[in-house]
Amino acid sequence: MILALETSTTHASLALVANAGEPALRECRFVSERAHNAVIFEPVTELLADHRDEIRGIAIGLGPGSYGGVRVGIAVANGLSLVLGIPVLGVSSLEAWEAAAPKYTVLGDARRKTFFRAEVADSLLQGEPELLPEDEVIASVAESIRREEGIYVTADARVADAVPGVILSYPAAARIANRALQSAVSTWPEDALLEPHYLRAPYITVPKAK
């Protein structure tokens, strides 16, 4: 059994899954705009109280998404891995979307007047997400939807409002678990370095010299 966490969007979740392809044995969902750290510990504690000795691995969604949400999830996953002495594996949150088909396109607000676009097929990200001008994405996706050429999903309400037909939905911990369980827990690398999936390099400024 593994414990999976997905905290990259406002709709976060945790799930316990025993085997790949099976539904979650336990699942908890919560909504938090910017304070996942204030909400996540209670459901984690409840799951550990009942299943601590059964958990063999931790899986965590790496984003892209909320900067703070992803980092809180990674911190919790690393902490549990250390305390329980079990491996942890990171999975792209894009590969765990609650979509109605195995092939879909994720759209997201990448700020600075850009949207990101990511193609997923059979739970595998097809290359890195593209960063494109908002107007270009809106026009091309609207035409694709009009022609019924694919399924488009987003976790950003602004994107869903901008492009009618784009489905507002979210990645889920149970899907993170099933993606992670495509490889046996015994083969997961030890001391894995979990890095958030950034769409851009972190923007850091250096104070001007006085």
N, C-alpha and C positions, 0 to 999 in steps of 0.2 A: 504494500500500500504506500502511496506517496501523497504528500500534502502539497497542493499547488496554490499559489497566490497570484492574483492579477490586480494591479493597482495603477495601471497606466492612464485610466480615465476616471471620470467622476463616479462611474458605476463599477465599484470594485467587488471582488469576490474571492472566496477561499473554497477549496474543495478537496475531499479525500477520495481517491480513485484507486482501486485495487489492481485492475488489469486494463491494458489498452483496449479501446473499443467499448468498454463497459460504462454505464452511467455512474455518476458520483454516488458514493455511499452516504456522504454528508456534504452539504453545500451551504454556504452562508454568503449573502450579498448585502452590500451596504452602499449608500450614496454619500459622497463627501466632496465638496467643491475644492477645498484647499487644505484639508486637515485630516488626511488619511491616518496620520500618526495618533490622532486622538480617538480613532474609531477601531482600528485594526486589532488592537491587543486583546480586547474582550473576546471576540470570536476565536482568535488563535488560542487563547487560554482554555476556552471551552472544548475545542477540538483536542487539544493536548491532554486535557483531564480525562477524556474518554478513550483516546487512541494512541497515547504517547509510545507505548511499547510495540505498536504495530507499524509505525511509520518507518519506512526504509530509505526515503529520499525526499528532497524538497525541490519543487520546480517553481520558477518565478518568471513572470512576463517582464521582458526587458524594455518594453515600449516599441516604438516611439509614443510619446504622449506627455502627460503632465510631468514636468521636471521633478517636482517634489514628490509626487505620487510614486513614480518609478523608483526613486532613490529610497523612499521609505520601505517599499516592498523588498528591495535588494538588501537593505540593512536588516530587516526582519528575517529574510531567508538566510543570510549569512550567520546571524545570531543563532537561529535554530539549528543550522548545520553544525555549528561549533558546540553548542550545548548537548545536542543529541548524538553527536559523533557520526553523522550520516552525510552522504554527498548531496550537493546542490547543483542544479542544472538550469541555465538560463535559456529561455525560448522567446523568439520574437512575438510580441503581442499581436502583430499583424496576422500571424499564422493560427490564431485562436479565436477568430471572430465568430460571433453567432450569426452566420449567414445561412440562407436557405439552400445553398448549393455549394459543392466543393470548389467551384471556381468563382471568384469574385474580385472586385477592385475596391480597395479602401481609399477614401479621400479624407484629407484632414487639413485644417487651418495651420499653415506653417508660419504665420505672421509675415510681416514685411511685404504685404500684398501678394503673397504666394500661397498656393495650396500644394500639398504633397499628394502623390498618386502612387499606389503600390498594387501590383498584381499578385494574386495568390491562387495557386491551383493545387488541389489535393494536399492541403495543409502545408504547402511549401511556398515561400516567398520567391517570386520570379525576378531576381535581380534586386538592386537597391531601389528604394522609393525615389521618384522623380520630384524635383521641386520646379513648379511651373507657375507662371503668372495666373492670378485668379481668373481674369477674363478669358484666358485661353482654355483653362480647365472647364469653366462653366459652359462655354460654347460647345466644346467638343463632347463633354459628357451629356449635355442636354440633347445633342443630336444623336448620340449613341443610344440613349434611353428611348428617344422617339422611334428609333429603328429596332428597339428591343434587342440590342446587341450584347447585353451583359447585365450583371447585377452589381450595383454600386452601393457601398455602405459607408457610414461615417459615424464617429462619436461626437462630432461637433455640430451643435444645433444650427450654427450660422451657415455651415456648408449645406446642410439639409434644406434650410430655408432658401439658399441661393440657387439650388438646383432641384426643382421638383422631380420626384421619382427616386432620389437618393434616399436610402433607408437608414434611419437613425437607429443604430444598434451598437453593441459593445463586445470587446473580447471577454472571454469567460475563463475562470480558473479551471473548470472541468476540461475545457478544450486545451488549456496549457498542459494539464496532466496527461491527456491522451497524446498530445504531440511529444511530450518528454518520454512517454512510455513506448514510443516506437523503437527505442533502444533500451535494453535491459539496464536496470539500475546498477547492476554489478559492473557495467562497462562505462559508467559515467566517470569523467576524469576527477581525480582527487585535487583538492585545493584549486578548483576552477575559479578564475577571476571573472566576476560578473561586471560587465560594463553596460551602462544604459545605451539603448539604441538611439543615438542622436541623429537628427536630420541635418544639423549643422554643427560645426565645431563650437564648443562653448564660447560665448562672446565675453572676453575679459579685457578690461582696460587697465592701463597702468597710470597711476597718478602722475600729473605733470611735475617736473622738477621745479622747485621754487627758486 
